[in-house]
Amino acid sequence: MTDSNTGLADSQLAMLRARAATPDASAGDCFAFGQLLLQHAGRDKARQHEALAALVRAYRLDPSSEPTLLPMLAQTAFVVRDWVLLDSAAGLLLSHHPEDANALMWRATAVQQRDDFATAERLLREAVRVVPTNPVALHKLALCIKEQARLAEAEALLRQVLALSPNNAHALFDLSELEIRSGRFVDGWAHYESRVAFADDMNNAQHALAAISAYWRGESLAGKTLVVYGEQGNGDCLWAVRFLPLLADRARREGGRVVFGHDGPLRHLFERTLPADLPLETSLDTRPDFHCGLMSLPLRLGIADAAGWGAPYLRADPVHVRTWRERIDAELAATRGNLKVGVAWNGNPEHIRDMRRSVPVEQLEPLLNVANVSYFALSPGRGATLAQWRAKGLDAIDMTGHFQSGFDDVAALLANLDLVVTIDSGPAHLAGALGVPTCLMIDHVCAWFWGDSSPHTAWYDSIELVRQPRVGDWAPVVAKVRERIEAMTRERR
């Protein structure tokens, strides 16, 4: 959009916002404002929420004012993840049109958020009956079934989706995760490349690299320079950075050069690991011949087996480790002999799986009263939860205020602990990469890194996997981790 068009849109929005805010605003005023706001919202969450509020007001003023009002309201509620409102809006749509496929899918999404998979599956099967060749309906049904751990059935449905839409990048991506988790790496890594098609998810550096260099598909690096960029979340980068030394070795043999493009809290931790001839750049200083994402390295390097990849490959900074040892000793004082256990019970709430991967704070409490154990919070910003626990006579030491050097401080803290207890988030990958003993509490249908049933993962030798037996059932997981902690305290006596 040109600057003049942007200015015109902004002036129209300002005019409609003022009109919709008046006490005598009509449903049409509110609808027009919400509709225009959505057209220009992009990924601006504040604008999306403002648009939803305008559409809700329009509906309350006159539900029948616009034929597209209720569907637009439902779609916007879906985008901003207002599941209660989505359930209500979809229910209203279905009360008028029971075979509205979109409404069936919207309502299935809403009820699935409260783990009512039976209802969600019933709604999605009805949507598939109404629109049997609709790949979106089949795809949503596949994901619903996957969340119930019926993985073979989910895969069969994803293959139906791909028969209807062979270039469906999202379906290929979901299929890849099922293949990788079951050890079918050759097909899985190839299908995992489908994520490159998600252009809207690319960051500025990726767009810049794409404009000046070719995407690397494994060609010879003789006389060439390849920039590998960090991508996705911190956990993904922590997992995949282990492959950079192997890539550097290949480039060295072929007479090429590799640069790692990365800027963020993991930077210094990674720099200590990289070979001397594989520099890390925080800005686009090098003009490369090729570029690719860090998560493409298993495919391009032919990683067909996870065996042999579990040894620690990152190391904490010795100066930071010493500083943190002194801080911890000063904090513990009279209880210095206690077992030191770090705890991370929830992650980034924006993560698509955070609701299922995180342990409700009340359900974690049975871990926190084992005698002769000092607990350390691993994630900053959890003060309210810690206060809630202290009011019940429980405690976890919060030293995250000292996190000043990105993940270097986190790594140094972990290196001083006897055990890490964490959900599936960044601290799990960091602890595994450092070789710190870890109990990883994972939800019933977890990320592909952790496979399907084993209590161990070939990717990290120091991690013990403790799996939910059923969706949402954390009690057996917490009980097993508590037994592990109690066993460690007995070994110390």
Helices and strands as residue ranges (DSSP letters): H 3-20, H 27-39, H 45-61, H 69-80, H 83-96, H 101-112, H 117-130, H 135-146, H 151-164, H 169-181, H 185-192, G 193-197, G 199-201, H 204-212, E 214-215, E 225-229, H 234-240, G 241-243, H 244-254, E 257-261, H 267-271, E 280-281, E 290-293, G 294-296, H 297-300, H 318-332, G 333-335, E 339-344, H 354-357, H 361-364, G 365-367, E 373-377, H 383-391, G 400-402, H 407-415, E 419-422, H 426-434, E 438-442, G 448-450, E 456-457, E 460-467, H 475-492
